[in-house]
């Protein structure tokens, strides 16, 4: 659509722009049928939604232990600021580096003590990697298949 001078009208321009944007968003879908798909930003084929997942998943996380031995899963916010994926990646790096896991546990303990609140009475902080069966986890059975403790920080005066 255009006016008498041949310039596009508002509706015609909007329609053309809309079609171009829809095409750009749909174009990456073709990656799903390629042998080696390539994901790109900002136009993605969303591999996180179409890739097959394994039966189990490993997760590295922080656990607080109270004086009675009760376990409390700690939020990733206790380890650092930033988004979930960013802080989770940092937590995994701490678990892999020698001496860093202990450093992270001590840092989290200091941060929680300063904040006060419901985690102020924890006597130990652990950095743990657990393997979870996804079907069981989302069905409410949230116990890990196994766990590996990378490091433990203990409050002074608390037993080994």
N, C-alpha and C positions, 0 to 999 in steps of 0.2 A: 504494500500500500504506500502510495506517495501522493503528495499534493500536486497542484498544477505545475510547480516549478521542478518536480522530480525529486524533491527531498523526501526521505522516509517520514511517515507519520509516527506519532508516539506509539500507537498500538502495533504497527508493523515492526518497529525497532524492538519493542518489548518482546514480541513473539519470536523474532529472530534470536535475540539474546537468550531467551528462555530455552529455545531448542538447542542452541550452542552449549549452554550450561548443562542441560540434561544429557547431551551427547558426551560431554567431557566426563561427567560423573559415571556414565555407563560404560565408557570405553575400557577401563581397567578390568571389567568382568572377564574379558577375553583371556586374561592371565590365568584364570582357573583351568584352562584347557591346554596350557603350554607345559612342556616337560619340565622346564626350569623357570617358573614364574618369577617376575621381578616386581617388588613392591616399591612404590615411590610416593613421596609426599609432594603435594597434598592429595593427589589422586591415587587412592589405594583400592586394591581389590579385597581388602579386609581379610588377610589370611588368618587372623586370630579367630575368625568365625567359621572358616571353611576347612581348616586343617584338621586332620584326625588327631585326636588326643590319645595319649597312652592311658592305660588303666590306672596308673599311679602317678603321683606328682611329688617331687621333693620341695620342701619349703624351709627356709632358714628364718628363725624368729627368736624373740626374747621371751623368757619365762621368769617370773618372779616367784620366790618361795617365801611363804610366811613362817612364823615361829612354830606353827603346828605341822609344818610340812606340806601345807596346801599349795597347789600350783595355780598361778595366775598368768594367763597369756597377756603380754604387754603390747600395747599399740605400737606401730612403727613410729609414731610421733615421739616416743620416748628416746629413739635413737638419733633423730635429726629432723630438720625442717625440710620441707619439700613435698613433692607428691609421692604417692604410694610406690609407684614403680621405681622412682629415683632412689628413695630411701631403702627399699628392699634390695636394690642392686648394691648399695653401699654396705648393707648388713652382710650380704653374701661375700663381698670382698673382705670384710673384717674376719669372717669365718675362715677364709683361705690363707690369710697372711699370718705368719708366725708372730705371736705376741700381740697381735691386733685385737683378737677376740677378748682377751683379758682387759685390754684398754677400753674397749667398747662397753663391757659389763660395768667397769668402774665408773665410766662416764655416765651411763644410764642411772646407776645407783645414786650418784651425786645429783643429777638432774631431778630424780624423783624425790630425794630428801629435801631439796630446796623448794620444790613445788608443794610438798605436804600432801594432804588429801588421802585418798584411799590406798595409795601404794607406799605411803611413808613408813609403814611398819614392816616392809619386806626385809628379810634377813639374808637373802641371797638373790643374785641375778645370774641367769644362765643364758648363753647363746647356744641355740640348739638347731640342728637340722633334723627334720622328721620326714618320713615317707608316708604319704596318705593315699589310700584307695579312694578315688574320687566318687564312685557310686555310693560307697559306704558313708563318706563324709557328707554328701548332700542328702543322704537319707537320715542324717541325724547321729550316726555313729562316728564321732569325730576323734576317735583314738588313733594315733599313728600306728602303722605297721611296725616301725622301728624308729628310734631316735638316737642321735649322736650328739653328745654335749661337747661343744668346742672349748668352752671356758666357763668358769664359775667365779663370781665375785662374792665374798662373804663379809658380812658386817663384823667388825672387831668384837671378839669375845664370843663368837658363834662357832660351834664345833666344826670339824672338818667336814 
